[in-house]
């Protein structure tokens, strides 16, 4: 996924996180809190956070990612890292179980904008 989009939209970047890691699980919880992901969809994989949107595995099958990216063409899709880490630090340890799935990764994408 990311290679195609990085090649076409040169400043698009995607980071992959293994949800089985405690640190990444806590980071995922912070993203879910920030993006108001419903409890039933949290800690599911794959999931993509980009701009003001999050896409669950169901969404990723239905939605054209190019359309989501195009929405941010002019304004960019910055990752709100400061807010995410503030939420993560306040939350502390979370005991929620990881939902079983075939994929153990979630993704965070962002870019400035493209011409």
GROMACS elastic network, one bead per residue, 0.5 to 0.9 nm:
[ bonds ]
;  ai    aj funct       b0    kb
    1     4     6  0.58163   500
    1     5     6  0.66825   500
    1     6     6  0.87835   500
    2     5     6  0.51900   500
    2     6     6  0.58006   500
    2     7     6  0.83505   500
    2    12     6  0.80005   500
    2    13     6  0.70886   500
    2    14     6  0.61121   500
    2    15     6  0.88671   500
    2   109     6  0.88335   500
    3     6     6  0.51417   500
    3     7     6  0.60395   500
    3     8     6  0.85951   500
    4     7     6  0.52433   500
    4     8     6  0.62409   500
    4     9     6  0.84030   500
    5     8     6  0.50705   500
    5     9     6  0.55358   500
    5    10     6  0.75227   500
    5    11     6  0.89593   500
    5    12     6  0.65637   500
    5    13     6  0.82510   500
    5    66     6  0.84776   500
    6     9     6  0.51486   500
    6    11     6  0.64546   500
    6    12     6  0.51247   500
    6    13     6  0.64368   500
    6    14     6  0.85058   500
    7    10     6  0.54877   500
    7    11     6  0.86562   500
    7    12     6  0.84517   500
    8    11     6  0.89493   500
    8    12     6  0.85930   500
    9    12     6  0.56308   500
    9   111     6  0.86183   500
    9   113     6  0.87202   500
    9   114     6  0.67993   500
   10    13     6  0.83396   500
   10   111     6  0.87752   500
   10   114     6  0.80360   500
   11   110     6  0.82618   500
   11   111     6  0.54931   500
   11   112     6  0.68038   500
   11   113     6  0.75229   500
   11   114     6  0.75381   500
   12   109     6  0.71315   500
   12   110     6  0.58040   500
   12   112     6  0.77147   500
   12   113     6  0.84033   500
   12   114     6  0.89322   500
   13   108     6  0.82783   500
   13   109     6  0.55163   500
   13   110     6  0.55726   500
   13   111     6  0.62923   500
   14   107     6  0.64391   500
   14   108     6  0.55400   500
   14   110     6  0.66316   500
   14   111     6  0.89668   500
   15   106     6  0.84525   500
   15   107     6  0.55831   500
   15   108     6  0.52432   500
   15   109     6  0.63275   500
   15   110     6  0.89853   500
   16   105     6  0.63080   500
   16   106     6  0.59572   500
   16   108     6  0.66957   500
   16   109     6  0.88654   500
   17    20     6  0.88377   500
   17    21     6  0.83733   500
   17    24     6  0.61812   500
   17    25     6  0.86773   500
   17    28     6  0.86012   500
   17   104     6  0.82230   500
   17   105     6  0.53244   500
   17   106     6  0.54358   500
   17   107     6  0.61916   500
   17   108     6  0.81395   500
   18    21     6  0.59874   500
   18    24     6  0.63891   500
   18    25     6  0.79663   500
   18   104     6  0.57035   500
   18   106     6  0.68090   500
   19    22     6  0.74289   500
   19    23     6  0.83781   500
   19    24     6  0.54576   500
   19    25     6  0.50667   500
   19    26     6  0.87676   500
   19    27     6  0.89433   500
   19    28     6  0.75186   500
   19    43     6  0.75277   500
   19    44     6  0.88362   500
   19    45     6  0.81068   500
   19    98     6  0.77293   500
   19   104     6  0.55826   500
   19   105     6  0.56533   500
   19   106     6  0.68705   500
   20    23     6  0.86891   500
   20    24     6  0.72723   500
   20    25     6  0.66224   500
   20    98     6  0.76653   500
   20   104     6  0.68061   500
   20   105     6  0.83891   500
   21    24     6  0.52288   500
   21    25     6  0.60158   500
   21    26     6  0.86429   500
   22    25     6  0.50036   500
   22    26     6  0.62341   500
   22    27     6  0.85878   500
   22    93     6  0.87240   500
   23    26     6  0.52815   500
   23    27     6  0.62561   500
   23    28     6  0.86987   500
   24    28     6  0.60053   500
   24    29     6  0.85235   500
   25    28     6  0.50351   500
   25    29     6  0.62849   500
   25    30     6  0.87437   500
   25    43     6  0.73763   500
   25    94     6  0.83972   500
   25    98     6  0.81268   500
   26    29     6  0.50374   500
   26    30     6  0.63460   500
   26    31     6  0.87602   500
   26    88     6  0.64734   500
   26    91     6  0.82829   500
   26    92     6  0.78121   500
   26    93     6  0.70046   500
   26    94     6  0.67695   500
   27    30     6  0.50672   500
   27    31     6  0.63058   500
   27    32     6  0.86280   500
   27    84     6  0.75102   500
   27    85     6  0.76438   500
   27    87     6  0.89132   500
   27    88     6  0.62191   500
   28    31     6  0.50403   500
   28    32     6  0.60888   500
   28    33     6  0.85234   500
   28    42     6  0.80154   500
   28    43     6  0.68314   500
   28    88     6  0.88340   500
   28   106     6  0.78642   500
   29    33     6  0.60811   500
   29    34     6  0.85809   500
   29    42     6  0.71284   500
   29    43     6  0.71852   500
   29    87     6  0.87923   500
   29    88     6  0.74322   500
   29    91     6  0.86745   500
   29    94     6  0.80542   500
   30    33     6  0.50355   500
   30    34     6  0.61228   500
   30    35     6  0.85363   500
   30    83     6  0.87323   500
   30    84     6  0.55498   500
   30    85     6  0.72664   500
   30    86     6  0.84200   500
   30    87     6  0.55166   500
   30    88     6  0.50067   500
   30    89     6  0.87594   500
   30    91     6  0.77952   500
   31    34     6  0.50950   500
   31    35     6  0.60262   500
   31    36     6  0.83139   500
   31    37     6  0.83378   500
   31    49     6  0.76721   500
   31    84     6  0.59815   500
   31    85     6  0.89536   500
   31    87     6  0.83358   500
   31    88     6  0.83973   500
   32    35     6  0.51618   500
   32    36     6  0.57560   500
   32    38     6  0.78960   500
   32    39     6  0.85399   500
   32    41     6  0.87551   500
   32    42     6  0.63809   500
   32    43     6  0.82855   500
   32    49     6  0.88724   500
   32    54     6  0.85511   500
   33    36     6  0.50719   500
   33    37     6  0.64228   500
   33    38     6  0.87303   500
   33    42     6  0.89982   500
   33    84     6  0.84843   500
   33    87     6  0.76198   500
   34    37     6  0.79183   500
   34    80     6  0.89265   500
   34    83     6  0.76137   500
   34    84     6  0.66664   500
   34    87     6  0.75489   500
   35    49     6  0.82653   500
   35    52     6  0.73767   500
   35    53     6  0.72795   500
   35    54     6  0.69754   500
   36    39     6  0.87168   500
   37    40     6  0.82411   500
   37    41     6  0.64847   500
   37    42     6  0.64229   500
   37    54     6  0.78700   500
   38    41     6  0.55047   500
   38    42     6  0.65907   500
   39    42     6  0.53577   500
   39    43     6  0.87853   500
   40    43     6  0.86206   500
   40    44     6  0.86559   500
   41    44     6  0.58699   500
   41    56     6  0.74308   500
   41    99     6  0.88852   500
   42    45     6  0.87123   500
   42    98     6  0.84209   500
   42    99     6  0.81532   500
   43    46     6  0.89570   500
   43    47     6  0.85135   500
   43    96     6  0.83840   500
   43    97     6  0.78838   500
   43    98     6  0.54833   500
   43    99     6  0.60053   500
   43   100     6  0.89809   500
   43   106     6  0.86679   500
   44    47     6  0.67350   500
   44    56     6  0.73580   500
   44    57     6  0.76338   500
   44    98     6  0.71311   500
   44    99     6  0.56316   500
   44   100     6  0.75150   500
   44   101     6  0.72006   500
   44   103     6  0.87375   500
   44   104     6  0.83372   500
   44   105     6  0.88218   500
   44   106     6  0.80877   500
   45    48     6  0.86914   500
   45    56     6  0.71321   500
   45    57     6  0.62310   500
   45    99     6  0.80481   500
   45   100     6  0.84039   500
   45   101     6  0.65059   500
   45   102     6  0.78159   500
   45   103     6  0.56629   500
   45   104     6  0.59188   500
   45   105     6  0.58526   500
   45   106     6  0.56938   500
   45   107     6  0.89841   500
   46    55     6  0.85656   500
   46    56     6  0.64916   500
   46    57     6  0.52116   500
   46    60     6  0.83625   500
   46   101     6  0.84154   500
   46   102     6  0.86211   500
   46   103     6  0.59220   500
   46   104     6  0.69275   500
   46   105     6  0.55834   500
   46   107     6  0.73154   500
   47    54     6  0.70840   500
   47    55     6  0.55580   500
   47    57     6  0.57257   500
   47    59     6  0.86976   500
   47    60     6  0.78437   500
   47   105     6  0.75640   500
   47   107     6  0.60336   500
   47   108     6  0.83828   500
   48    53     6  0.82299   500
   48    54     6  0.55106   500
   48    55     6  0.50466   500
   48    56     6  0.66056   500
   48    57     6  0.83238   500
   48    60     6  0.81253   500
   48   106     6  0.60338   500
   48   108     6  0.56762   500
   48   109     6  0.71336   500
   49    52     6  0.78029   500
   49    53     6  0.60004   500
   49    55     6  0.64601   500
   49    56     6  0.88455   500
   49    79     6  0.82879   500
   49   106     6  0.82508   500
   49   107     6  0.63487   500
   49   109     6  0.62275   500
   49   110     6  0.85054   500
   50    53     6  0.53538   500
   50    54     6  0.60841   500
   50    55     6  0.82377   500
   50    68     6  0.85901   500
   50    69     6  0.83144   500
   50    77     6  0.62404   500
   50    78     6  0.76019   500
   50    79     6  0.69180   500
   50   107     6  0.86183   500
   50   108     6  0.61527   500
   50   109     6  0.50416   500
   50   110     6  0.58200   500
   50   111     6  0.89308   500
   51    54     6  0.80607   500
   51    69     6  0.86400   500
   51    72     6  0.72811   500
   51    76     6  0.74060   500
   51    78     6  0.57203   500
   51    79     6  0.64182   500
   51    80     6  0.83050   500
   51   109     6  0.77916   500
   51   110     6  0.66156   500
   51   111     6  0.86283   500
   52    77     6  0.74675   500
   52    78     6  0.87361   500
   52    79     6  0.88437   500
   53    68     6  0.82823   500
   54    59     6  0.87256   500
   55    58     6  0.76833   500
   55    59     6  0.52222   500
   55    60     6  0.59361   500
   55    63     6  0.85262   500
   56    59     6  0.50289   500
   56    60     6  0.61055   500
   56    61     6  0.87291   500
   57    60     6  0.50806   500
   57    61     6  0.65118   500
   57    62     6  0.89592   500
   58    61     6  0.53863   500
   58    62     6  0.66045   500
   58    63     6  0.87481   500
   59    62     6  0.50997   500
   59    63     6  0.56847   500
   60    63     6  0.54973   500
   60    64     6  0.75726   500
   60    65     6  0.74138   500
   61    64     6  0.81764   500
   63    66     6  0.86567   500
   63    67     6  0.78260   500
   63    68     6  0.79198   500
   64    67     6  0.54699   500
   64    68     6  0.68505   500
   65    68     6  0.50626   500
   65    69     6  0.62423   500
   65    70     6  0.85362   500
   66    69     6  0.50597   500
   66    70     6  0.60035   500
   66    71     6  0.86851   500
   67    71     6  0.63840   500
   68    71     6  0.53438   500
   68    72     6  0.73168   500
   69    72     6  0.55046   500
   69    73     6  0.65628   500
   69    76     6  0.86910   500
   69    77     6  0.81329   500
   70    74     6  0.83175   500
   71    74     6  0.79247   500
   71    75     6  0.85130   500
   71    76     6  0.86444   500
   72    75     6  0.53656   500
   72    77     6  0.57871   500
   72   111     6  0.85984   500
   72   112     6  0.87432   500
   72   113     6  0.69852   500
   72   114     6  0.89129   500
   73    76     6  0.58072   500
   73    77     6  0.82436   500
   73   111     6  0.89741   500
   73   112     6  0.84768   500
   73   113     6  0.53038   500
   73   114     6  0.58311   500
   73   115     6  0.77149   500
   74   112     6  0.84692   500
   74   113     6  0.55060   500
   74   114     6  0.67909   500
   74   115     6  0.77675   500
   75    78     6  0.88849   500
   75   112     6  0.72603   500
   75   113     6  0.60338   500
   75   114     6  0.89388   500
   76   110     6  0.74858   500
   76   111     6  0.55925   500
   76   114     6  0.77338   500
   77   109     6  0.78580   500
   77   111     6  0.52513   500
   77   112     6  0.61781   500
   77   113     6  0.73533   500
   78    81     6  0.86239   500
   78   109     6  0.82205   500
   78   110     6  0.52565   500
   78   111     6  0.60646   500
   78   112     6  0.65502   500
   79    82     6  0.87570   500
   79    84     6  0.87839   500
   79   108     6  0.75704   500
   79   109     6  0.71673   500
   79   110     6  0.58418   500
   79   111     6  0.83251   500
   80    83     6  0.56394   500
   80    84     6  0.61943   500
   80    85     6  0.88050   500
   81    85     6  0.60690   500
   81    86     6  0.84718   500
   82    85     6  0.53896   500
   82    86     6  0.62095   500
   82    87     6  0.87761   500
   83    86     6  0.50721   500
   83    87     6  0.62740   500
   83    88     6  0.85725   500
   84    87     6  0.52596   500
   84    88     6  0.61283   500
   84    89     6  0.86417   500
   85    89     6  0.59616   500
   85    90     6  0.85113   500
   86    89     6  0.52304   500
   86    90     6  0.63062   500
   86    91     6  0.86746   500
   87    90     6  0.52084   500
   87    91     6  0.60887   500
   87    92     6  0.88568   500
   88    91     6  0.52187   500
   88    92     6  0.65015   500
   88    93     6  0.88350   500
   89    92     6  0.57768   500
   91    94     6  0.73181   500
   94    97     6  0.87582   500
   96    99     6  0.89934   500
   97   100     6  0.89377   500
   98   101     6  0.88800   500
  100   103     6  0.85205   500
  100   104     6  0.84871   500
  101   104     6  0.69587   500
  103   106     6  0.83411   500
  111   114     6  0.81781   500
